[in-house]
Amino acid sequence: MKERRIPDKGQWAPGVLRQLGVHGLDDLEDGYLAGLALGDPVLLLGGIGQAKTLLAERTALAMRLRFIAYSAEKALFEDILGPFDPRALMNGQVDYLQTEVTIWDKEFVLIDELSRANPSMQNKWLEVIRSRRVMGKHLSSLRYVLAAMNPPGLLGTHPLDEALAGRFQFLLTFPEVLSMSPSDQRRVVETRSESDAPGLGGAANRPLLDLEGLLKAIRDHFPAVQDNLGEMTSAYVLKVAEYLKTRDHLLDGRRLAMMRRGLLGLVAAHQVQEPDGTWAPESARFTERVLDLYRHGLDMLLPGEAIGKIVPVSVRNGAHDHAVLAIQGRPRQVISFRNLVQATRQILDGPTLDPELGAMLVSRITQVVERPTREDLAIQAGAAMILLVLKPEALKRFPVESRHRLLTCWRDACSVPVDRQQNFLDESRNVLPETTLPPEVIPSLLRCAYVLSIRVDQMPAVSSDFERVVLGLIRTLEEGGVP
């Protein structure tokens, strides 16, 4: 890492959003400021009445910018664009007349209620969010773009399209009031919104802080942070992506680039607001603090909640730990569960067992075996289960709960229903091919194959064949190298 000097202690201590009169958002402040400073779109997620619009209004007021909030659910693009300019049309050009609600002269825009617009209306805003253009015309005055949405799942909401969600750098989830500290709860209750009670005063009478100066300081300091931490941050982001891919959370190149830029922006924000010794690159705690901040950053940089595919906290923790160990020169085995037999072999052949990987493997296997949706998946999960059962010494390394769940699943999968036992015996005599598998494995394999074929057959619009499942299990196990 190159060493670059951090800024001198200045006037911008943490608590900027409190100074704007918006409380309970301390954990989101660094992401909000970093996003604004870098000029990237920021998405605010939260329930009804959680001060998302208030935050945007007061930010624009503090920066003395021309601001407007559009409802994505209701706004008509005819109003946003304005009427056609007849003089331009006479000259063979398309232009629009400005009004109070048109977007052409606005410097700060909030696209509100984004999840309450239907998908086609949502995507009409993509051009504004992505490239500060509308109908192909550049919005030369527009500097900051925010959007706000209610989480998918609330009545009347729609998840964002992945392409649309992918345009936002920071995705900030607002906390519920009762999850805040008692002091913040009280401040929220006592806060007056100018839109709700315009006659009572409020932010209009509040002294304006130099928010523009703070954002400029973060922006100016960003190159130094990139010099110091760029290489490490790239490695961190790629390792996070590697881990998430094995958990079926795929990140594209644009998201990875946004994550890297966002993480560096968080460091810049903290170094500008907290220029103490531990944030100096030469500090013994510097790397530790940076990596802790990166874990915090993951909660604000992954788009899962906006698109209705939340990345669980345990998976985010696992991704962070995987990346940190790699950076520290202690890379950890990472397993993809797309092929359960291959994943099982990797885990069994490894010198040690990561308990989280073991528990996740068992969970994936038992989910498919207990409720298979396709014959090929049932064969793969059944073969993986047999591989584990054949290795009792290796299975002892798994967490106790995982071992119990797997063995229970195995017992149930080998239990042919009483009313089908004669049919099972009759069919079994006709499906025994030559195989290199140990003879003692075959009786259990046949029972498991029969039960799996029944379970698959019970799914709507899916059919299964006992003989195909038997042959599939044998072939998969032989290819998997069962001794």
C-alpha positions in Angstrom: 0.0 0.0 0.0 1.2 3.5 -0.8 1.0 5.9 2.1 -0.9 9.1 1.6 -1.6 11.6 4.2 -5.1 11.8 5.6 -6.9 15.2 6.0 -6.3 17.4 8.9 -9.0 17.4 11.5 -11.8 19.6 10.2 -15.3 20.7 10.9 -17.2 17.6 9.8 -17.7 15.2 12.7 -20.1 12.2 12.5 -23.7 13.1 13.1 -24.3 15.1 9.9 -27.8 13.6 9.4 -28.7 14.5 12.9 -27.8 18.1 12.1 -30.2 17.8 9.2 -32.9 16.8 11.7 -33.1 13.2 10.6 -32.4 10.8 13.4 -31.7 7.1 13.9 -29.6 6.7 10.8 -26.1 6.8 12.2 -25.2 3.4 10.7 -26.2 4.6 7.3 -24.6 8.0 7.4 -21.2 7.0 5.9 -22.8 5.1 3.0 -25.2 8.1 2.3 -22.4 10.6 2.3 -20.0 8.4 0.3 -22.7 7.8 -2.3 -23.4 11.5 -2.7 -19.7 12.4 -2.7 -19.0 9.9 -5.5 -22.0 11.2 -7.4 -23.5 7.7 -7.8 -27.3 7.0 -7.4 -28.4 6.0 -3.9 -31.5 3.9 -3.1 -33.3 4.4 0.2 -35.3 1.3 1.3 -37.8 1.5 4.2 -41.4 1.2 5.3 -44.0 4.0 5.1 -43.2 7.1 7.1 -39.5 6.3 7.7 -38.2 9.8 6.7 -36.8 8.8 3.3 -38.3 11.8 1.5 -37.5 14.0 4.5 -33.8 13.1 4.3 -33.7 13.9 0.6 -35.5 17.3 1.0 -33.3 18.4 3.9 -30.1 17.3 2.1 -31.0 19.4 -1.0 -31.9 22.3 1.3 -28.6 22.1 3.1 -26.8 22.1 -0.3 -29.0 24.9 -1.7 -29.9 22.9 -4.7 -33.0 23.0 -6.9 -34.9 19.9 -5.8 -37.9 17.9 -6.8 -39.4 14.6 -5.7 -41.3 12.6 -8.3 -43.6 9.7 -7.5 -42.6 6.9 -9.8 -46.1 5.4 -9.2 -48.0 8.5 -10.4 -45.7 10.9 -12.3 -46.4 11.2 -16.0 -43.4 11.7 -18.2 -45.4 14.3 -20.1 -45.3 16.4 -16.9 -41.7 15.6 -16.2 -40.6 16.6 -19.7 -43.0 19.5 -20.2 -44.9 20.4 -23.3 -43.2 20.3 -26.7 -41.6 23.6 -27.6 -43.4 24.7 -30.9 -40.5 26.9 -31.9 -38.1 24.0 -31.9 -40.6 21.8 -33.8 -40.8 24.5 -36.5 -37.0 24.1 -36.9 -37.3 20.3 -37.1 -36.0 19.7 -33.6 -37.6 18.2 -30.5 -37.3 20.2 -27.3 -39.5 20.9 -24.3 -40.8 24.0 -22.4 -39.8 24.2 -18.8 -42.3 24.4 -16.0 -42.0 24.3 -12.2 -42.2 20.5 -12.2 -40.1 19.7 -15.3 -36.7 18.0 -14.7 -34.5 20.1 -17.0 -33.2 22.6 -14.5 -33.3 20.4 -11.4 -30.0 19.7 -9.6 -31.2 17.1 -7.0 -34.0 14.6 -7.9 -35.7 12.0 -5.7 -37.6 9.2 -7.5 -40.0 8.2 -4.8 -42.3 5.2 -4.4 -40.2 3.3 -6.9 -41.4 -0.2 -5.8 -45.0 0.9 -6.1 -44.7 1.6 -9.8 -45.2 -1.4 -12.1 -42.1 -2.8 -13.7 -42.6 -1.0 -17.0 -43.0 2.4 -15.2 -39.9 1.5 -13.0 -37.8 1.0 -16.1 -38.8 4.4 -17.6 -36.6 5.9 -14.9 -33.6 3.8 -15.8 -32.1 6.3 -18.2 -32.4 9.1 -15.6 -30.7 6.9 -13.0 -28.1 5.4 -15.2 -26.9 8.3 -17.3 -28.6 11.5 -16.2 -30.6 11.6 -19.5 -34.2 11.5 -20.4 -35.5 10.7 -23.9 -31.9 10.8 -25.0 -31.4 14.4 -23.9 -28.7 15.1 -21.3 -29.8 16.6 -18.0 -26.9 19.0 -17.7 -28.0 20.5 -14.3 -28.7 17.2 -12.5 -26.0 16.4 -10.0 -27.6 14.0 -7.5 -30.1 11.2 -8.0 -31.8 9.4 -5.1 -34.6 6.9 -5.2 -36.8 5.6 -2.4 -38.9 2.4 -2.2 -40.8 0.2 0.2 -39.4 -3.3 0.6 -40.9 -5.9 -1.7 -43.6 -7.8 0.1 -45.6 -4.9 1.3 -49.0 -4.6 -0.2 -48.9 -2.9 -3.6 -45.1 -3.2 -4.0 -43.0 -4.8 -6.8 -39.3 -5.9 -6.6 -37.0 -3.9 -8.8 -35.7 -5.3 -12.0 -32.1 -6.5 -11.5 -30.8 -4.1 -14.2 -32.5 -1.2 -12.4 -31.3 -2.2 -8.9 -27.9 -2.7 -10.3 -27.6 1.0 -11.2 -27.6 2.1 -7.5 -24.3 2.0 -5.7 -25.5 2.2 -2.1 -28.8 0.6 -1.1 -29.6 1.8 2.4 -32.2 0.1 4.5 -33.8 2.4 7.0 -34.4 1.0 10.5 -37.8 0.7 12.2 -38.3 3.4 14.8 -38.7 1.0 17.7 -35.3 -0.6 16.8 -33.6 2.7 17.4 -32.0 3.8 20.7 -34.5 5.3 23.2 -33.0 8.8 22.6 -33.4 8.5 18.8 -37.0 7.2 19.2 -37.8 10.4 21.2 -36.2 12.6 18.6 -38.1 11.0 15.8 -41.4 11.4 17.6 -40.6 15.1 18.2 -39.4 15.8 14.7 -41.7 18.0 12.6 -41.8 17.4 8.8 -42.4 20.6 6.8 -44.7 18.7 4.4 -46.8 17.3 7.2 -47.0 20.5 9.3 -45.9 23.5 7.1 -47.1 26.1 9.5 -44.9 24.9 12.4 -41.6 25.7 10.9 -38.7 23.2 11.1 -35.7 22.8 8.8 -36.4 26.1 7.1 -35.3 27.8 10.3 -32.3 25.5 10.9 -28.8 26.9 10.3 -27.5 25.3 7.1 -24.3 23.2 7.5 -21.7 23.2 4.8 -22.7 19.8 3.4 -21.4 20.7 0.0 -18.0 21.3 1.5 -18.0 17.9 3.3 -18.9 16.1 0.1 -16.1 17.9 -1.7 -13.6 16.9 1.0 -14.6 13.3 0.7 -14.4 13.5 -3.1 -11.0 15.2 -3.1 -9.6 12.6 -0.6 -10.9 9.6 -2.6 -7.8 9.3 -4.9 -5.5 9.1 -1.9 -7.6 6.2 -0.5 -7.6 4.5 -3.9 -3.8 4.7 -3.9 -3.5 3.3 -0.4 -6.2 0.6 -0.6 -7.1 0.0 -4.2 -5.3 -3.3 -4.7 -6.5 -4.8 -1.4 -10.0 -3.7 -2.0 -10.1 -5.3 -5.5 -8.9 -8.6 -3.9 -11.6 -8.3 -1.2 -14.4 -7.7 -3.6 -13.4 -10.6 -5.9 -13.2 -13.0 -3.0 -16.6 -11.9 -1.7 -18.0 -12.5 -5.2 -16.3 -15.9 -5.3 -17.9 -17.0 -2.0 -21.4 -15.6 -2.9 -21.3 -17.5 -6.2 -21.1 -20.7 -4.3 -24.3 -19.7 -2.4 -26.2 -18.9 -5.7 -25.8 -15.1 -5.3 -24.2 -14.0 -8.6 -22.7 -10.5 -8.9 -22.0 -8.9 -12.3 -19.0 -6.8 -13.2 -20.8 -3.5 -12.8 -21.9 -4.5 -9.2 -18.3 -5.5 -8.3 -16.9 -2.2 -9.6 -19.6 -0.3 -7.7 -18.7 -2.3 -4.5 -15.0 -1.5 -4.9 -15.7 2.2 -5.4 -18.2 2.2 -2.6 -15.9 0.6 -0.1 -13.1 3.1 -0.9 -15.7 5.9 -0.6 -16.6 4.7 2.9 -12.9 4.8 3.9 -12.6 8.4 2.5 -15.7 9.5 4.4 -14.4 8.1 7.7 -11.0 9.6 7.2 -12.4 13.0 6.5 -14.9 12.9 9.4 -12.7 11.0 11.9 -9.1 12.0 11.1 -7.7 10.3 14.3 -4.6 8.2 14.6 -6.3 4.8 13.9 -7.4 5.9 10.5 -3.9 6.8 9.5 -2.4 4.2 7.1 0.7 3.9 9.3 -1.4 2.9 12.3 -1.2 -0.7 13.5 -5.0 -0.8 13.6 -5.5 0.7 10.2 -6.1 -2.6 8.2 -8.2 -4.0 10.9 -10.5 -1.0 10.9 -10.7 -0.9 7.2 -11.7 -4.6 7.0 -14.3 -4.1 9.8 -15.7 -1.2 7.7 -15.8 -3.3 4.6 -18.1 -5.8 6.5 -20.4 -2.9 7.3 -20.2 -1.9 3.7 -21.5 -5.2 2.4 -24.8 -4.5 4.2 -25.2 -1.4 2.0 -23.7 -2.5 -1.3 -25.6 -5.7 -2.2 -28.8 -5.3 -4.1 -30.6 -8.4 -2.8 -33.3 -6.7 -0.7 -34.4 -4.4 -3.6 -34.9 -7.3 -6.0 -36.5 -9.6 -3.4 -33.4 -11.9 -3.1 -32.0 -11.1 0.3 -28.5 -12.4 1.0 -28.7 -13.8 4.6 -26.5 -12.3 7.3 -24.8 -15.6 7.7 -23.8 -15.7 4.0 -22.6 -12.1 4.2 -20.5 -13.0 7.2 -19.1 -16.0 5.4 -18.2 -14.0 2.4 -16.4 -11.3 4.5 -14.5 -14.0 6.5 -13.5 -15.8 3.3 -12.2 -12.5 1.8 -10.3 -11.5 4.9 -8.6 -14.8 5.3 -7.5 -14.7 1.6 -6.1 -11.1 2.1 -4.2 -12.4 5.2 -2.6 -15.1 3.2 -4.8 -17.9 4.7 -7.1 -18.8 1.9 -10.0 -21.0 2.8 -11.6 -23.7 0.7 -14.7 -22.5 -1.1 -17.3 -25.0 -2.4 -20.0 -24.6 -5.0 -23.2 -26.5 -4.3 -24.4 -26.5 -7.9 -23.2 -30.0 -8.2 -23.9 -31.8 -4.9 -21.8 -34.9 -5.7 -18.8 -32.8 -6.7 -19.2 -30.7 -3.6 -19.4 -33.8 -1.4 -16.2 -35.2 -2.9 -14.4 -31.9 -2.3 -15.5 -31.7 1.3 -14.7 -35.4 2.0 -11.3 -35.1 0.4 -10.3 -31.9 2.2 -7.9 -32.1 5.1 -10.3 -30.2 7.4 -14.0 -29.5 7.5 -15.4 -26.0 7.7 -18.5 -26.6 9.9 -20.5 -24.0 7.9 -19.8 -25.8 4.6 -20.7 -29.1 6.1 -24.0 -27.9 7.5 -24.8 -26.2 4.2 -24.0 -29.3 2.2 -26.3 -31.4 4.4 -29.0 -28.8 4.2 -28.9 -28.8 0.4 -28.9 -32.6 0.1 -31.8 -33.2 2.5 -33.9 -30.4 0.9 -33.7 -32.1 -2.5 -34.1 -35.6 -1.2 -37.1 -34.8 0.9 -38.9 -32.8 -1.9 -37.2 -33.4 -5.3 -38.6 -31.3 -8.2 -36.7 -33.1 -11.0 -35.4 -36.6 -11.5 -31.8 -35.5 -12.3 -31.6 -33.4 -9.1 -33.0 -36.3 -7.1 -30.3 -38.6 -8.5 -27.6 -36.1 -7.7 -28.8 -35.5 -4.1 -29.3 -39.2 -3.5 -25.8 -40.1 -4.7 -24.3 -37.3 -2.5 -26.2 -38.7 0.5 -25.0 -42.2 -0.2 -21.4 -40.9 -0.5 -21.7 -39.4 3.0 -23.3 -42.4 4.6 -20.5 -44.6 3.2 -18.0 -42.5 5.0 -18.9 -42.7 8.7 -15.5 -41.5 9.8 -15.7 -38.4 7.7 -19.3 -37.9 8.7 -18.2 -37.6 12.3 -16.5 -34.3 11.4 -19.8 -32.7 10.6 -21.8 -30.7 13.1 -24.0 -32.9 15.3 -27.2 -31.4 14.1 -26.2 -31.9 10.5 -25.3 -35.6 11.1 -28.6 -36.2 12.8 -30.6 -34.5 10.0 -28.7 -36.5 7.3 -29.1 -39.9 8.9 -32.8 -39.2 9.5 -33.2 -38.3 5.9 -31.3 -41.4 4.9 -33.5 -43.6 7.0 -36.7 -42.1 5.6 -35.4 -42.4 2.0 -34.7 -46.1 2.5 -38.1 -46.8 4.0 -40.4 -48.2 1.3 -44.1 -47.7 2.1 -45.7 -50.9 3.4 -48.3 -50.9 0.6 -45.6 -50.7 -2.1 -43.1 -53.3 -0.8 -44.3 -56.1 -3.0 -44.1 -53.8 -6.0 -40.6 -52.8 -5.0 -39.4 -56.4 -4.7 -40.9 -57.3 -8.1 -39.3 -54.3 -9.9 -35.9 -54.7 -8.1 -35.4 -58.1 -9.7 -35.5 -56.5 -13.1 -33.2 -53.5 -12.6 -29.9 -54.9 -11.3 -27.1 -54.0 -13.7 -23.5 -55.0 -13.4 -21.7 -52.5 -11.2 -18.3 -52.0 -9.5 -20.1 -50.7 -6.3 -19.6 -52.7 -3.1 -22.4 -55.4 -2.9 -23.4 -54.2 0.5 -24.4 -50.8 -0.9 -26.9 -52.2 -3.4 -29.9 -53.1 -1.2 -30.0 -49.6 0.4 -29.4 -48.0 -3.0 -32.4 -49.8 -4.5 -34.7 -48.7 -1.7 -33.5 -45.1 -1.9 -34.0 -45.1 -5.6 -37.5 -46.5 -5.3 -38.5 -43.8 -2.7 -36.9 -41.0 -4.7 -38.8 -42.1 -7.9 -42.1 -42.1 -5.9 -41.4 -38.6 -4.5 -40.5 -37.2 -7.9 -43.6 -38.8 -9.5 -45.8 -37.1 -6.9 -44.7 -33.6 -8.1 -47.2 -31.9 -10.5 -46.3 -32.3 -14.2 -43.2 -34.5 -13.4 -42.8 -38.2 -14.0 -40.1 -40.6 -12.8 -38.9 -44.1 -13.5 -37.5 -46.4 -10.9 -35.0 -48.1 -13.3 -33.7 -44.7 -14.5 -33.1 -43.6 -11.0 -31.3 -46.8 -10.1 -29.0 -46.5 -13.2 -28.5 -42.8 -12.5 -27.4 -43.4 -8.9 -25.0 -46.2 -9.9 -23.5 -44.2 -12.7 -23.1 -41.1 -10.6 -21.5 -43.0 -7.7 -19.1 -44.9 -10.0 -18.1 -41.6 -11.6 -17.7 -40.1 -8.1 -15.1 -42.6 -7.2 -16.9 -44.6 -4.5 -14.4 -47.2 -3.2 
